[in-house]
């Protein structure tokens, strides 16, 4: 039996994938397995709003409406009439009440059904107002202070590299790309690793269904003797991209072609991207992170149409596309029955200035809200309204207060949603000015709902993909087989590690720690006749599996 | 130690290829051979000779008015999106027509003072290219001033709405951050070493009151090109004071339109007086012409003297770029190993790939004058601008951000950005599109206005010295196409595995001569298409 079949037969979700969480004590306790179920099927969808979304016109601070309106005589969202804001939640205390942009009705629906959380005042220290630098910082997990000004690699890349060691660019271990980028030809810095290329595959502008047939076989034989030079380094790089495009294209096209959507989406580019994400996951792709994006938020002008009102104009169009697309995506994954696999979060490089610029637009700012969507969140508004009195001529009309550091939000998502162990979160998101600190100490505890929040016993150090089936002729020999009451294992050399046996449901039958021994004696007593699995985990976290018959 | 000292020797073929590739958009056998025997100095000087564009003004073959670009107002332009493609097509044709550095410099300047053709009209875009053309052998400082008055730029970065009572910071910010002095490390909140957030506010005030002119009737006397104008009533008349990064300079508020002009001149002079501006521009030049990595050694030994030259010549690019292209460093001749750096050390942009392929193999691009519809519409508009360039990640003159193309600025990958899983198809299906004469990059397989006949190429292109000799045929291609030589294993792969594919060498000779006699190309054509495709799509050919 092939490894894949073994995994398919195992019914517990935490074993049902081609990777196994490396927390063997947890993984082999039936109780733990139950509560840890499904964690490794969870994915994160990041929605990038390119250009700096105007947070203040996305959610208006209702307790300071007149101040807001004075700062923004032309672009303000009216409090009356057909263009009036939508009060997100009148039951909140007044200082927390926000008015949604009038085109954000779909966000209101999501909020009302507990599927959307609004996080107020998200930023980082020394907010940089360059699009480029701020985007880089956000994607690298940095900020504008000292050693955090250039972390050098993407925070998600660090998460994926450390959680899936050796996997990036190695489809023999893991057939899906760890991350997929759906728009933008420029590969996102988020996925640029410290150690490896090939963490993400970029599908921007590609016909996903036919990608494999076009890409497969592209390029020729690799260069054997690559010179030691800049030229040689590029040849290696090109060959690696070719190889990855080639090998991952099959998983991508296959998943796309075997997946489907249950509902229709509106005719927006962002909707198309999310539609593809839903279909790929439905089709069985095992990618952990998806990046979709929507551009055009740099609204220095034409933010609204002065003759038609705030429901018309660039910002209204963008928010409409965002809200309709996200809502359609949520509806679709619910109809497909896969909603519990998704957490979707927006981000933008910064918000915009409190005071409008007088050209029906707004200039670059700092703190802005973030929107989290999913069936596994508590919903609600985290944080309180930004304080508009902070915006004065002296600070060029900016919000000063950081209510939430974006890295605490991502640390929450990595740990409470994806189950990353604190050690992994710390490698992914590091305060280089204070390396001993951990962003997990200020998690947003109420973000993920209690039924979905990962139990600390289930935290994952790494998804161990070093699972090898023991083939005939291996040094590792089992006898007698079929077995009754016990089985002997001969390792062929001194072995240190752990041997366990489970039934086809993944329930642990027996487990034994072995220290420097050539053999192991596994006594399981009387068992129902049938198929069982033995797993051998060596000290290097490498796992060997063997199916045995018991009579 | 890297050396900016001039390399005094005859170029030779390897360096000839290197120089032509990096510093022009023409890469024909004739040009390579011509340059091969020149000294480094003479070859570089030749690149800077003034040459006339064969197509000075594009046309729209589908429009009743044959020449529609010059000086017409911005109203009633039919099919403007199409016309933008036509302007780009004509520019590309000119770029490929002679071995000059001019169009490389225009692209450099465009990438420095980026606009997007998503904004404005085709006529404004043409004006903008003309402006860059005018200053391609001129001063970046002068250009920075002219760009500030340019209508397309005024619209693109919203400076046409920047007013005294409602300042719009967009242009001021990008002018400092991207166009001129560049951003240093953030050393305190809002302080980016080379300038501060307060400087942006003050800069925006200096730049208030400039408006674009839709009638295209205001002309700059120096360039003769249309430009915007100053609306004094919208200008901030108070004094503007800058931070310590600019020596706390105060620019006195204007009382007349002439004063406003002077304010802007003073403001630009203030920025270009900073060494950081020269350093920033020279780093950009380095990434554009030389390589992806700027080590401390390169910073000290190359960027520093280059910046001094740029300042010495008042930001005129010519002496500075000449110095760079003549330097030992540019040819990797400044240390004991002249094969480990620079040459073959960058990935070609989609434009580079296309122009090399076209000029080396003499791909029969339709003539813009006698075959205008095929050239402008099918080839330029439908195929290159709509399919190839966006698919390959370089929508021509339409980068998706004001910073230009990421390959020219984004640390740490630089030119590697050109090559990824989403651009590979367009790059690797370009040649087959040419061979088939139809788009193969996805979507409709429409006609592309030309067909590239490889058999004809081997017969007529002087690149092929002895087509009946299979070893010479493959060797000629490798010699001219690849940036470096290949070892015997690699040669054997292209020659034995791909080209001969089990045949004996004499089989090819017989087949070729049979073809010459009978004109039946059924044996030779597939084999030639095979070797062309594998060489064009080899990792080596992606680099330069």
Interface residues (C-beta under 8 A of the other chain):
Chain A: X125 X126 X127 X128 X129 X130 X131 X132 X133 X144 X145 X149 X152 X181 X184 X185 X186 X187 X189 X192 X201 X202 X203 X204 X205 X206 X207 X214 X215 X218 X219 X220 X221 X222 X223 X224 X225 X227 X228 X229 X230 X231 X233 X234 X235 X237 X238 X239 X241 X242 X244 X245 X248 X249 X295 X298 X300 X301 X356 X357 X358 X359 X361 X363 X364 X396
Chain B: X157 X158 X161 X162 X163 X165 X166 X167 X168 X169 X170 X173 X177 X178 X183 X185 X186 X188 X189 X190 X192 X197 X198 X200 X201 X291 X292 X293 X339 X340 X341 X342 X343 X344 X345 X346 X347 X390 X391 X393 X400 X401 X402 X403 X406 X409 X410 X412 X413 X416 X417 X419 X420 X421 X422 X423 X424 X425 X428 X429 X442 X483 X484 X487 X489 X490 X493 X497 X498 X534 X537 X538 X539 X540 X542 X543
